[in-house]
């Protein structure tokens, strides 16, 4: 294959069966979840609820018998009354940094990592073509978003059940709901958190198409995540903050109200869809025109 052919952004028309595309996605998922880096990230995410649960148990061990909560935030103090609240607390603790960092690492390495290892050119020889390969990479990162979120939620639920009582729980609005309904709310919250990360996934994928260094793409993506969240805390930028992808991340707490407040939740989902569309399109435009020489 000549350099001119590799640089040509126009893809030939190739008949690709849906089964072949599903096979490509399966291979990408197996490759991603078998990497030691991915397993280490999931292990760290699973460990956060363990640390939070143990810390709350130690902190409230003496005060709980006297009706005290250690003076901590009301949301955290609810854990001692119902271990299911550890799920909400753990997701709130991991969402600002740990979860998006893990997504940034996986997304940043999606294309750049293949280029750095020299395997990207061989992937493009397959009948999928650049567009399908990029879409498969993005689907893999989105699935990782869901998997990472569920790892946090399941770990938190397990630790909460072991360290604290379970049962009916009190919503933020002060009403009582059954434990089964509480589990349903926890699942909805996990899905909302996973959906909150699809914008980060598209951003990381776009950065990954801009360089042939996986480390550089991962570092750039994580750096952008930190920068945006710092800017989101500066009062003078209040007019711009509703457009930052992290601004409505904690809106999932509204799912613990009765009735549920949907305004910020829908704004968050709409904003993530916008980021996914913009940076997904930018990644496609960059990748289809990129000169793959290694």
Number of C-alpha atoms within 10 A of each C-alpha: 6 7 10 10 11 18 14 13 16 12 11 8 9 10 8 13 11 9 9 12 16 12 12 19 20 14 13 19 18 12 11 19 15 11 10 10 14 19 13 12 19 20 14 16 24 21 17 18 29 21 14 19 26 14 12 21 17 12 16 21 15 13 13 15 9 9 9 13 22 15 11 13 9 10 12 19 21 18 25 22 18 20 24 28 25 30 28 25 21 25 27 17 16 17 19 16 14 17 23 26 22 23 27 31 26 29 32 34 29 28 29 25 24 19 21 16 12 15 13 19 15 10 15 16 12 13 17 21 18 21 16 17 22 21 15 22 23 24 17 23 29 23 15 23 26 18 16 24 26 21 19 26 26 17 20 29 23 16 21 26 15 12 17 18 13 18 14 15 22 20 18 15 12 11 12 13 16 12 16 12 12 20 14 12 18 23 16 15 23 25 16 22 24 22 20 28 28 29 25 30 31 29 25 33 34 29 28 32 27 17 18 21 19 25 17 18 29 27 18 18 28 21 13 16 21 16 11 15 17 10 16 20 12 10 9 10 11 12 8 11 19 15 17 17 24 23 20 20 23 19 21 27 20 19 19 23 17 15 11 13 15 14 10 17 21 13 17 26 21 13 22 26 19 16 21 22 16 15 20 23 14 17 24 19 15 16 22 19 15 16 16 18 13 14
